[in-house]
């Protein structure tokens, strides 16, 4: 038994170098095959020139050289239909007065907070240069004294608010407008003083409220060709233009 085991061991020992050489040859051949396979060369990825991206958005201070694509933040300048309730007019004073009245008017008996907010939001036209973002709209809407919590409370009291323009001044009638004119022809600013009345089941409240309305009209390239648009309003006291 012992001699047989030793003989088998000696035979295996003699064959081992050949086996190792065979394994080494296979490994070397495999490595060579892997190294011979090169990944295809990939050329540099072409980047969009910055000038092309910039040219896609027309500057409000220069003549447009490209068509502005419709986006969530800007409307095509040739849009013909005004949002629901917004007057289609070239009279910026008329638009400013109607907008001021609309900003301070709501009725919890006929509309939810979301409907009231959305209706006025559709009047706020974001400019192509994004100088009047919707964050400003949200801030100034709440500056009128209206937010979701207050509206919910007033809904239970069947609250509603009405407003009527008492007086207004526009453009050169405003000292701050004269000192710092708007950046292009066609932009107008009106300061409107409103007579406001709030009504609830617990009583009524009357007061006056100033609001500044910014209107964009032809010949501005960022305005529709046939009407003016409201592009901003300011109800916070520190933002009112006088």
Secondary structure as UniProt FT lines:
FT   HELIX           2..36
FT   HELIX           50..55
FT   TURN            60..61
FT   TURN            77..78
FT   TURN            84..85
FT   HELIX           92..103
FT   STRAND          106..107
FT   TURN            108..110
FT   HELIX           113..121
FT   TURN            122..123
FT   TURN            128..129
FT   TURN            131..132
FT   HELIX           134..143
FT   TURN            144..145
FT   HELIX           148..156
FT   TURN            157..158
FT   STRAND          160..170
FT   HELIX           171..173
FT   HELIX           175..179
FT   TURN            185..186
FT   STRAND          187..200
FT   TURN            201..202
FT   STRAND          203..216
FT   TURN            218..219
FT   TURN            221..222
FT   STRAND          229..234
FT   HELIX           237..239
//
